[in-house]
C-alpha cells in the first residue's frame, strides 16, 4: 500500500461526504437532540466518542475486507500482473461512481435491510448521555448503508492485506469528519464550495485516471521494454555474425598463406633434389 492510495481514500471521504450528509445528517441531528441536556463540554466529548466508534467500525470492516482479499483473491491471482490490474479497475469503478453512476444503489438497498434489522439495538443507545452509549452508537453507525463506504471497501479488498484495508477505511472515515462535525453554517459553506467547483466529480475523474494509469501504464512500459530488448538482441546477433564472418575470413587467409609457404618449401625441395641429381651425373662422367 502506498501513500497515494491513502491520500485517495482521504479525499474520497472528504469530497464524497456532502453526498453522505443526506443520510448521515438525520443521524447526526438525532444524536444532537439526544444530548440537549448535557453541558457543552460533555457534548463535544460525546461527539468525539461516537466518531471514534464510527472510525473503529470502518477499520474493522476494512480489516475483514483485507482478509477476504488475501484469502480469496490472492491465491487466484498470485504470481502475475492481475493484482495491479484489479486495483486499477476498482479505482476506475469507484471514480465513475463518484462521477454519479448509480452502480452501488442496489447494494445500498441491501444494506438498508441490515440497518433496519439493527433498529432495536440502535434504539437502546438513546439518549446519548453516556460515553458507552456514544461509543456503541458510533460502532453501529459504521453499518449505515452508503455507496461511498462500499466503494472504499472494494479498495480495501484489493489491498490484499488486512492491516492495509483497516488503515484505508480509517483514513476514509477521517475524511468524512469535517462535514459531519461542522456547524450548520459551516456545513452550508462546505457543501456550496464542493458543489460549485465540482470537487467530488473532479476527485472521481482523478481516481479514474489513476486507475487507468495503475492498470495500463506498466503493461505499456513492459511492451516497450520488450521491444527494445528484441532490438538489442537482433543487433547483438548481427554483430556476432559479423564478428564470426571476419574471424572466418581471417582464418581462411591465414590458411592460404600457410599453403603457399608449403608449396614454396616443396618447390625448394624439388630444386635441391634436382641439383643432387646433376652432381651425381657429373661425378659419373668424371670417372
C-alpha positions as CSV (number, residue, x, y, z in Angstrom):
1,X,0.0,0.0,0.0
2,X,1.3,3.4,-0.9
3,X,0.7,6.9,0.5
4,X,-1.0,7.8,-2.8
5,X,-3.7,5.1,-2.0
6,X,-4.2,6.5,1.5
7,X,-4.5,10.0,0.1
8,X,-7.1,8.8,-2.4
9,X,-9.1,7.3,0.4
10,X,-8.9,10.5,2.5
11,X,-10.0,12.7,-0.5
12,X,-12.7,10.2,-1.3
13,X,-14.2,10.5,2.2
14,X,-13.9,14.3,2.2
15,X,-15.3,15.1,-1.2
16,X,-17.9,12.4,-1.0
17,X,-19.2,13.5,2.4
18,X,-21.7,16.1,1.1
19,X,-23.5,13.2,-0.7
20,X,-23.5,11.1,2.5
21,X,-24.7,14.0,4.6
22,X,-28.2,13.4,3.2
23,X,-28.4,10.1,5.1
24,X,-25.9,10.7,7.9
25,X,-27.3,14.2,8.5
26,X,-30.5,12.8,10.1
27,X,-28.5,10.6,12.3
28,X,-26.2,13.5,13.4
29,X,-29.3,15.6,14.2
30,X,-30.9,12.7,16.2
31,X,-27.6,12.3,18.2
32,X,-27.5,16.1,18.8
33,X,-31.1,16.2,20.1
34,X,-30.4,13.3,22.5
35,X,-27.6,15.3,24.1
36,X,-29.5,18.6,24.6
37,X,-29.5,18.2,28.4
38,X,-25.7,17.8,28.8
39,X,-23.1,20.5,29.1
40,X,-21.4,21.9,26.0
41,X,-18.0,20.4,27.2
42,X,-19.5,16.9,27.7
43,X,-21.4,17.3,24.4
44,X,-18.1,17.8,22.5
45,X,-16.6,14.8,24.3
46,X,-19.6,12.6,23.4
47,X,-19.5,13.7,19.8
48,X,-15.8,12.8,19.6
49,X,-16.6,9.4,21.2
50,X,-19.2,8.4,18.7
51,X,-16.9,9.4,15.9
52,X,-14.1,7.2,17.4
53,X,-16.7,4.4,17.4
54,X,-17.6,5.1,13.8
55,X,-13.9,5.1,12.7
56,X,-13.3,1.9,14.6
57,X,-16.2,0.3,12.9
58,X,-14.9,1.4,9.5
59,X,-11.4,0.0,10.4
60,X,-12.9,-3.3,11.4
61,X,-14.8,-3.5,8.2
62,X,-11.6,-2.7,6.3
63,X,-9.8,-5.5,8.3
64,X,-12.4,-8.0,7.2
65,X,-12.3,-6.7,3.6
66,X,-8.5,-7.0,3.5
67,X,-8.7,-10.5,5.0
68,X,-11.2,-11.5,2.2
69,X,-8.7,-10.1,-0.4
70,X,-5.7,-12.0,1.0
71,X,-7.5,-15.3,1.4
72,X,-9.9,-15.4,-1.6
73,X,-8.4,-13.2,-4.3
74,X,-4.6,-13.5,-3.8
75,X,-4.3,-17.3,-4.3
76,X,-6.1,-16.9,-7.6
77,X,-4.0,-14.1,-9.0
78,X,-0.7,-14.6,-7.3
79,X,2.4,-14.5,-9.5
80,X,1.0,-12.4,-12.3
81,X,0.0,-8.8,-13.0
82,X,-3.6,-9.3,-12.0
83,X,-3.4,-7.6,-8.6
84,X,-2.3,-4.4,-10.1
85,X,-4.9,-4.6,-12.9
86,X,-7.6,-5.4,-10.4
87,X,-6.7,-2.4,-8.2
88,X,-6.7,-0.2,-11.3
89,X,-10.2,-1.4,-12.3
90,X,-11.5,-0.9,-8.8
91,X,-10.2,2.7,-8.7
92,X,-11.9,3.3,-12.1
93,X,-15.1,1.8,-10.8
94,X,-15.1,3.9,-7.6
95,X,-14.2,7.0,-9.6
96,X,-17.1,6.5,-12.1
97,X,-19.4,6.0,-9.1
98,X,-18.2,9.4,-7.6
99,X,-19.0,10.9,-11.0
100,X,-22.6,9.9,-10.5
101,X,-23.0,6.4,-11.9
102,X,-25.6,4.5,-9.8
103,X,-23.6,1.3,-9.7
104,X,-23.9,0.8,-5.9
105,X,-27.6,1.7,-5.5
106,X,-28.7,-1.9,-5.2
107,X,-26.0,-2.6,-2.7
108,X,-27.3,0.4,-0.6
109,X,-30.8,-1.0,-0.7
110,X,-29.5,-4.4,0.6
111,X,-27.5,-2.6,3.3
112,X,-30.7,-0.7,4.3
113,X,-32.3,-4.0,5.2
114,X,-29.5,-4.9,7.5
115,X,-29.7,-1.3,9.0
116,X,-33.3,-1.8,9.8
117,X,-32.6,-5.2,11.4
118,X,-30.3,-3.3,13.8
119,X,-33.1,-0.9,14.7
120,X,-33.9,-2.4,18.2
121,X,-30.3,-2.2,19.1
122,X,-30.0,1.4,17.9
123,X,-32.9,2.5,20.0
124,X,-31.2,1.3,23.1
125,X,-28.3,3.8,22.8
126,X,-30.7,6.8,23.1
127,X,-30.3,9.2,24.7
128,X,-26.6,9.6,24.1
129,X,-25.8,11.0,27.5
130,X,-23.0,8.5,28.5
131,X,-19.7,7.6,26.8
132,X,-20.5,3.8,26.4
133,X,-23.7,4.7,24.6
134,X,-21.9,7.2,22.4
135,X,-19.2,4.6,21.5
136,X,-21.9,2.0,20.8
137,X,-23.8,4.4,18.6
138,X,-20.6,5.1,16.6
139,X,-19.9,1.4,16.1
140,X,-23.4,0.9,14.8
141,X,-23.1,4.0,12.6
142,X,-20.4,2.2,10.6
143,X,-23.0,-0.2,9.2
144,X,-25.2,2.6,7.8
145,X,-25.7,1.8,4.1
146,X,-23.6,4.1,1.9
147,X,-22.4,3.6,-1.6
148,X,-19.2,5.6,-0.9
149,X,-18.4,3.3,2.0
150,X,-18.9,0.3,-0.1
151,X,-16.6,1.7,-2.8
152,X,-13.9,2.3,-0.2
153,X,-14.4,-1.3,1.0
154,X,-13.7,-2.5,-2.6
155,X,-10.4,-0.7,-2.5
156,X,-9.7,-2.4,0.9
157,X,-10.4,-5.8,-0.6
158,X,-7.8,-5.4,-3.4
159,X,-5.2,-4.0,-1.0
160,X,-4.6,-7.8,-0.2
161,X,-3.6,-7.0,3.4
162,X,-6.0,-6.9,6.4
163,X,-4.0,-4.1,8.1
164,X,-3.8,-2.1,4.9
165,X,-7.6,-2.5,4.5
166,X,-8.1,-1.3,8.0
167,X,-5.8,1.7,7.5
168,X,-7.6,2.7,4.3
169,X,-11.0,2.6,5.9
170,X,-9.8,4.5,8.9
171,X,-8.3,7.3,6.7
172,X,-11.5,7.3,4.6
173,X,-13.5,7.9,7.8
174,X,-11.2,10.7,8.8
175,X,-12.0,12.5,5.5
176,X,-15.8,12.5,6.4
177,X,-15.3,14.1,9.8
178,X,-15.1,17.8,8.8
179,X,-18.5,17.7,7.1
180,X,-20.2,15.8,10.0
181,X,-18.8,17.8,12.9
182,X,-19.2,21.3,11.3
183,X,-21.9,23.7,12.4
184,X,-24.9,24.4,10.3
185,X,-23.3,27.5,8.7
186,X,-20.0,25.7,8.0
187,X,-21.8,22.7,6.5
188,X,-23.6,25.1,4.1
189,X,-20.3,26.7,3.2
190,X,-18.5,23.4,2.6
191,X,-21.3,22.0,0.5
192,X,-21.5,25.1,-1.6
193,X,-17.8,25.2,-2.3
194,X,-17.6,21.4,-3.1
195,X,-20.7,21.7,-5.3
196,X,-19.6,24.9,-7.0
197,X,-16.2,23.7,-8.0
198,X,-17.5,20.1,-8.7
199,X,-14.7,18.8,-6.4
200,X,-16.5,15.5,-6.0
201,X,-16.6,15.0,-9.7
202,X,-13.0,16.2,-10.1
203,X,-11.9,13.7,-7.5
204,X,-13.8,11.0,-9.3
205,X,-12.1,11.9,-12.6
206,X,-8.7,11.8,-10.9
207,X,-9.5,8.3,-9.5
208,X,-10.5,7.1,-12.9
209,X,-7.2,8.4,-14.4
210,X,-5.2,6.9,-11.6
211,X,-6.9,3.6,-12.0
212,X,-6.2,3.6,-15.7
213,X,-2.5,4.5,-15.0
214,X,-2.2,1.7,-12.5
215,X,-3.7,-0.9,-14.8
216,X,-2.4,0.1,-18.2
217,X,0.9,2.1,-18.0
218,X,3.0,-0.7,-16.5
219,X,1.8,-3.0,-19.4
220,X,2.7,-0.4,-22.0
221,X,6.1,0.1,-20.4
222,X,6.7,-3.6,-20.3
223,X,5.8,-3.9,-24.0
224,X,8.1,-1.1,-24.9
225,X,10.9,-2.6,-22.9
226,X,10.3,-5.9,-24.5
227,X,10.6,-4.3,-28.0
228,X,13.9,-2.7,-27.1
229,X,15.1,-6.0,-25.8
230,X,14.3,-7.7,-29.1
231,X,16.1,-4.9,-30.9
232,X,19.1,-5.2,-28.8
233,X,19.1,-9.0,-29.2
234,X,18.8,-8.6,-33.0
235,X,21.7,-6.1,-33.0
236,X,23.8,-8.4,-30.9
237,X,23.0,-11.3,-33.2
238,X,24.0,-9.3,-36.2
239,X,27.2,-8.1,-34.5
240,X,28.1,-11.6,-33.5
241,X,27.5,-12.8,-37.1
242,X,29.7,-10.0,-38.4
243,X,32.5,-10.9,-36.0
244,X,32.2,-14.6,-36.9
245,X,32.4,-13.7,-40.6
246,X,35.5,-11.6,-40.0
247,X,37.1,-14.4,-38.0
248,X,36.4,-16.9,-40.6
249,X,37.8,-14.7,-43.4
250,X,41.0,-14.1,-41.3
251,X,41.3,-17.9,-40.7
252,X,40.9,-18.7,-44.4
253,X,43.5,-16.0,-45.3
254,X,45.9,-17.5,-42.8
255,X,45.4,-21.0,-44.2
256,X,46.0,-19.8,-47.7
257,X,49.3,-18.2,-46.6
258,X,50.4,-21.4,-44.9
259,X,49.5,-23.5,-48.0
260,X,51.5,-21.1,-50.2
261,X,54.5,-21.4,-47.8
262,X,54.3,-25.2,-48.1
263,X,54.2,-25.0,-51.9
264,X,57.4,-22.9,-51.8
265,X,59.1,-25.3,-49.4
266,X,58.2,-28.3,-51.7
267,X,59.5,-26.4,-54.7
268,X,62.8,-25.7,-52.9
269,X,63.0,-29.5,-52.0
270,X,62.4,-30.4,-55.7
271,X,65.2,-28.0,-56.7
272,X,67.5,-29.4,-54.1
273,X,66.9,-33.0,-55.3
274,X,67.4,-31.9,-58.9
275,X,70.8,-30.3,-58.1
276,X,71.8,-33.6,-56.3
277,X,70.9,-35.5,-59.4
278,X,73.1,-33.2,-61.6
279,X,76.0,-33.6,-59.2
280,X,75.7,-37.4,-59.4
281,X,75.7,-37.3,-63.2
282,X,78.8,-35.1,-63.3
283,X,80.7,-37.5,-61.0
284,X,79.8,-40.4,-63.2
285,X,81.1,-38.7,-66.3
286,X,84.3,-37.8,-64.5
287,X,85.1,-41.4,-63.8
